Amino acid sequence: MSIAASGRVNDHERGCAVALCELPMMGPGRLRALLGRWSPSAAWRAVLADRAGDDPRVAAACGTDLALVRARWARAAGRADPSASLAQARNRGIVVHLLGETGYPPEIADDVDAPVVCFIVGDEAQLAASARVAIIGTRSATAAGLQIARQLGADLAAAGVAVVSGLARGIDGAAHAGTLTVDSGVPIGVVGSGLDVPYPRANASLWAAVAKAGVLVSEAPPGAPPSAWRFPARNRIIAALADVVVVVESRASGGSMLTVKEAIARGRQVMAVPGSVASPASDGTNQLIYEGCCPVRDALDVLVALGLSTATRDRGASRRRPRPAGDDARVLDLFAGGDPLDIETVARLAGLSLSDTALTLDRLASNGHIDRNGAWWQAR
């Protein structure tokens, strides 16, 4: 893209870039073709004059829809105001970056298919986390899958790892919900709509929490609806940001498999949580493990893959784990004095129901934090 040698972009160029993103039938490939040929302002003038389609690269990107695209672009551009487009983005707290300019997130700038225009809400510095793990999976998750995703998000966040996901229903949302239970947790959301259009609506509060604690990233302009084609496109950005991709649950042909494909193309390690062979939600993850992907039993496996832990489980070696979060952390603290406690005492001191306490104690035991001796529990 034509960016000044200084790496600086003025507001007119930036506004034209946003306005180009807002044109109907505009996608990443067509935008890349336009801004590979012209600067944003020159591309905008070409669209207004219905000359953009004369360029072979733009024509190729439009394919058989060229005549329709040209007509719709010219008509929409005639009613648009680039300066107003930029003002609208800024009024909504959205930062606009153009590929090649100073300030464009370096974490994705070198990607083979980096967005030519990137929209961000939140603390951009969070993208520079020393380790980033994508936790992805099906929207139609099982209760077990949701719990695993939430725990992985919390445990990785407690270990200082940023958690990347797509803020969709199911596994994505659960992973970020877990991340947010840790005060220092860094959630990175990569979404398939405008940053002012939370999707699904049920996750609107989660979007806001992620934006406050971490950062939201999109290549869709303000106001862009969650069109179906945007989600496969955004998966490449998730893969580009991740050092490791963990699939918790996925159908054999689920959308998560598209992210896996993008991750493999970029040389990222893919890991998967094994599941029941009787559960369709685990068809994809079990297949990945069968094909050679490392299984994930808990956060320690991921930390080892990242090189953040040298712990091993071979021959009964001790397990070093990130500190638990939320209710698990509160219950674990009750055992700090070394005294054994029964479930009723734990429930009373932690302010939890007996059923929630039982689940929490079981998790802490399975994760190696406490031991059970009859009706009593004690720190390991």
C-alpha positions in Angstrom: 0.0 0.0 0.0 1.2 3.5 -0.8 2.2 5.0 2.6 4.6 7.9 3.0 8.2 7.0 3.5 8.0 8.5 7.0 5.3 6.0 7.9 2.9 8.8 8.8 -0.7 9.1 7.5 -2.7 12.3 7.7 -6.4 12.4 8.6 -7.6 12.8 5.0 -5.9 9.6 3.9 -7.1 7.8 7.0 -10.7 9.0 6.5 -10.6 7.8 2.9 -9.4 4.4 4.0 -12.3 4.1 6.5 -14.7 5.2 3.8 -13.4 2.6 1.4 -13.9 -0.1 4.0 -17.5 1.0 4.4 -18.3 0.6 0.7 -20.8 -2.2 -0.2 -19.3 -5.5 -1.4 -15.9 -4.5 0.0 -13.8 -7.3 1.3 -10.2 -7.8 2.3 -9.1 -8.9 -1.2 -10.7 -6.0 -3.0 -9.5 -3.5 -0.4 -6.0 -4.9 -0.7 -6.2 -4.6 -4.5 -7.3 -1.0 -4.3 -4.7 0.1 -1.8 -2.0 -1.9 -3.5 -2.6 0.3 -6.6 -3.3 3.7 -5.0 -3.1 5.7 -1.8 -6.4 5.8 0.1 -7.2 9.3 -1.3 -6.4 8.3 -4.9 -8.4 5.1 -4.6 -11.3 7.1 -3.3 -11.1 9.4 -6.3 -10.9 6.4 -8.6 -14.0 4.9 -7.0 -15.9 8.2 -7.3 -15.1 8.5 -10.9 -15.9 4.8 -11.5 -12.3 4.2 -12.7 -11.3 1.7 -10.0 -12.4 -1.3 -11.9 -10.1 -0.3 -14.8 -7.2 -1.5 -12.9 -6.5 -5.2 -13.7 -5.8 -6.2 -10.0 -9.1 -4.6 -8.9 -11.0 -6.2 -11.7 -9.5 -9.6 -10.9 -10.5 -9.1 -7.2 -14.1 -8.3 -8.2 -14.3 -11.2 -10.7 -17.7 -11.7 -12.4 -19.3 -9.2 -10.1 -17.1 -6.3 -11.5 -19.9 -4.4 -13.2 -22.2 -4.6 -10.1 -19.4 -3.7 -7.7 -18.3 -0.7 -9.8 -21.9 0.6 -9.9 -22.5 0.1 -6.2 -19.2 1.6 -5.2 -19.6 4.7 -7.3 -23.2 5.2 -6.0 -22.3 4.8 -2.4 -19.1 6.9 -2.6 -21.2 9.8 -4.0 -23.2 9.9 -0.8 -20.3 9.4 1.6 -17.9 11.8 3.4 -14.5 10.3 4.4 -14.0 13.0 7.1 -17.3 12.0 8.7 -16.4 8.3 8.5 -13.2 9.0 10.4 -14.9 11.2 12.9 -17.6 8.6 13.6 -14.9 6.0 14.3 -13.0 8.3 16.7 -16.2 9.3 18.5 -16.8 5.6 19.3 -13.3 5.2 20.7 -12.1 3.3 17.7 -8.4 3.7 16.5 -7.7 3.3 12.8 -4.4 1.9 11.5 -3.2 1.5 8.0 -0.7 -1.2 7.1 2.7 0.3 6.6 2.2 3.3 8.9 4.0 3.9 12.1 1.8 2.6 14.9 0.2 -0.3 13.0 0.4 -3.3 15.4 3.7 -5.0 14.6 2.3 -8.3 15.9 0.3 -8.7 12.7 2.1 -6.3 10.4 4.4 -9.0 9.0 1.7 -11.5 8.4 1.3 -12.7 4.9 -2.3 -11.5 4.8 -2.3 -8.6 7.3 -5.4 -6.4 7.2 -4.6 -3.3 5.2 -6.9 -1.3 7.5 -7.1 -2.3 11.1 -9.6 -1.1 13.7 -8.8 -1.3 17.5 -10.6 -0.5 20.8 -8.7 -0.8 24.1 -5.1 -0.9 25.1 -3.1 -1.7 22.0 0.0 -2.3 24.1 -1.6 -5.6 25.2 -1.1 -7.0 21.8 2.6 -7.1 22.6 2.2 -9.7 25.4 5.2 -11.9 25.5 3.0 -15.0 24.9 -0.4 -15.3 23.2 -2.6 -18.4 23.0 -5.7 -18.6 21.0 -8.5 -20.7 22.6 -11.1 -21.6 20.0 -14.0 -24.0 19.5 -17.6 -24.6 18.6 -20.4 -22.3 19.4 -22.5 -25.4 20.3 -20.3 -26.4 23.2 -21.0 -29.0 25.9 -21.1 -28.0 29.5 -17.7 -29.8 30.0 -16.2 -28.0 27.1 -17.3 -24.6 28.4 -15.8 -25.4 31.8 -12.5 -26.5 30.3 -12.3 -23.4 28.1 -13.0 -21.2 31.1 -10.4 -22.9 33.2 -7.8 -22.8 30.5 -8.5 -19.1 30.1 -8.1 -18.4 33.8 -5.0 -20.6 34.3 -3.2 -19.2 31.3 -4.0 -15.7 32.3 -2.7 -16.4 35.8 0.5 -17.5 34.2 0.9 -14.2 32.3 -0.3 -15.5 28.9 -2.7 -13.3 26.8 -5.7 -15.2 25.6 -6.9 -14.6 22.0 -10.3 -15.6 20.9 -13.2 -14.6 18.7 -15.8 -13.6 21.4 -18.4 -15.9 19.8 -20.9 -18.0 21.7 -19.6 -21.2 23.2 -15.9 -21.9 23.7 -14.6 -18.5 22.6 -16.7 -16.6 25.1 -16.0 -19.1 27.9 -12.3 -18.7 27.4 -12.4 -14.9 27.7 -14.8 -15.2 30.6 -12.2 -17.3 32.4 -9.4 -14.8 31.5 -11.4 -12.0 33.0 -11.5 -13.8 36.4 -7.8 -13.0 36.8 -7.1 -9.4 37.7 -4.0 -9.3 35.5 -5.6 -11.3 32.7 -5.1 -10.0 29.1 -8.0 -10.9 26.8 -7.5 -10.2 23.0 -10.8 -10.3 21.0 -10.7 -10.6 17.2 -14.2 -10.1 15.9 -16.1 -10.3 12.7 -18.2 -7.1 12.8 -17.7 -3.4 13.5 -16.3 -2.8 17.0 -19.5 -0.9 17.8 -21.7 -3.9 16.8 -21.3 -6.6 19.5 -22.2 -10.0 18.2 -23.8 -12.1 19.5 -25.8 -9.5 21.4 -25.8 -11.8 24.4 -22.0 -11.2 24.6 -22.3 -7.4 24.6 -21.2 -7.2 28.3 -18.3 -9.5 27.6 -17.2 -7.4 24.7 -17.1 -4.3 27.0 -15.2 -6.2 29.6 -12.6 -7.4 27.1 -12.2 -3.9 25.7 -11.7 -2.5 29.2 -9.2 -5.2 30.4 -7.5 -5.9 27.0 -8.1 -5.1 23.4 -10.5 -5.7 20.5 -9.4 -6.0 16.9 -11.3 -6.0 13.7 -10.8 -5.3 10.0 -14.5 -4.4 9.7 -15.4 -0.6 9.9 -17.7 0.9 12.4 -21.3 -0.1 11.9 -20.4 -3.2 9.9 -22.9 -6.0 10.5 -21.7 -9.6 11.4 -22.0 -10.9 7.8 -21.2 -14.6 7.5 -18.2 -14.1 5.3 -16.4 -12.0 7.8 -15.9 -14.8 10.3 -13.8 -17.1 8.2 -11.8 -14.0 7.2 -11.2 -12.9 10.8 -9.9 -16.4 11.6 -6.6 -15.6 9.9 -6.0 -12.7 12.3 -6.6 -15.0 15.3 -4.0 -17.4 13.9 -1.6 -14.6 13.1 -1.7 -13.2 16.7 -1.4 -16.6 18.4 1.9 -18.4 19.3 -0.2 -21.5 20.0 -3.7 -22.4 19.0 -5.8 -24.6 21.3 -9.0 -26.2 20.1 -11.3 -27.2 23.0 -14.3 -28.6 21.1 -15.0 -28.6 17.4 -17.0 -30.6 14.9 -15.0 -32.2 12.2 -15.9 -29.5 9.7 -16.5 -26.6 12.2 -15.3 -23.1 11.8 -12.5 -23.8 14.2 -10.9 -26.0 11.6 -10.6 -23.0 9.3 -8.5 -21.3 12.0 -6.5 -24.4 12.4 -5.7 -24.3 8.7 -4.7 -20.7 8.9 -2.5 -21.5 11.9 -0.7 -24.4 10.2 -0.1 -22.2 7.2 1.7 -19.8 9.5 3.7 -22.4 11.3 1.8 -22.0 14.6 1.6 -25.0 16.9 -2.0 -26.4 17.1 -3.1 -28.3 20.2 -6.4 -30.0 21.0 -8.4 -31.1 24.1 -9.4 -34.7 23.7 -13.0 -35.6 24.2 -15.5 -38.5 24.2 -15.5 -40.4 20.9 -19.3 -40.5 21.4 -19.6 -36.7 21.3 -19.9 -34.9 17.9 -18.5 -31.8 19.7 -15.1 -33.6 19.9 -15.0 -35.1 16.4 -12.6 -32.3 15.2 -10.4 -32.2 18.2 -10.0 -36.0 18.4 -9.2 -36.0 14.7 -6.5 -33.4 15.2 -4.9 -35.5 17.9 -5.1 -38.6 15.7 -3.3 -36.6 13.0 -0.5 -35.7 15.4 -1.5 -32.5 17.3 -0.4 -32.4 20.9 -3.2 -33.1 23.4 -4.1 -30.6 26.1 -5.0 -31.9 29.5 -4.7 -28.6 31.2 -2.8 -25.3 31.1 0.5 -26.9 32.0 0.6 -28.7 28.6 0.2 -25.3 26.9 2.8 -23.6 29.0 5.3 -26.4 28.2 4.5 -25.9 24.5 5.2 -22.2 24.9 8.5 -22.8 26.6 7.2 -21.2 29.8 7.5 -24.4 31.9 9.9 -27.3 31.9 7.6 -29.4 34.1 7.1 -33.0 33.0 4.7 -35.7 34.1 6.8 -38.6 32.9 7.3 -41.3 35.5 5.2 -39.5 38.1 7.2 -36.3 38.1 5.8 -33.4 40.1 3.4 -31.0 38.3 3.9 -27.3 38.5 0.7 -25.4 37.7 -0.5 -21.8 37.4 -2.4 -20.6 40.4 -6.2 -21.1 40.1 -8.6 -18.2 39.9 -12.0 -17.2 41.2 -13.7 -19.7 43.5 -10.9 -22.2 43.1 -8.4 -19.7 44.4 -10.5 -18.6 47.3 -11.1 -22.3 48.4 -7.4 -23.1 47.9 -6.4 -20.2 50.2 -8.4 -21.9 53.0 -5.9 -24.7 53.1 -2.9 -22.3 53.4 -2.6 -23.1 57.1 -2.1 -26.8 56.5 -5.1 -28.0 58.5 -7.5 -30.6 57.0 -11.0 -29.3 56.4 -14.3 -31.1 55.6 -16.6 -30.0 52.8 -19.1 -28.4 55.2 -16.4 -26.2 56.7 -15.0 -25.2 53.3 -18.5 -24.4 52.0 -19.2 -22.2 55.0 -15.9 -20.3 54.9 -16.0 -19.8 51.1 -19.6 -18.8 51.0 -20.4 -21.5 48.4 -23.2 -24.1 48.1 -22.2 -27.7 48.9 -22.5 -28.7 45.2 -20.3 -25.9 44.0 -17.8 -26.6 46.8 -17.7 -30.3 45.8 -16.9 -29.4 42.2 -14.3 -26.9 43.3 -12.6 -29.4 45.6 -12.6 -32.0 42.9 -11.0 -29.6 40.4 -8.3 -28.6 42.9 -7.6 -32.3 43.7 -7.4 -33.3 40.0 -5.1 -30.3 39.4 -2.7 -31.5 42.1 -3.3 -28.7 44.6 -5.0 -30.7 47.4 -5.5 -34.3 48.5 -8.6 -36.1 49.9 -8.4 -38.5 52.8 -11.9 -39.8 53.5 -14.2 -36.9 54.4 -11.2 -34.5 54.8 -9.3 -32.4 52.4 -5.8 -31.0 52.9 -3.2 -29.0 50.9 -0.7 -31.2 49.0 
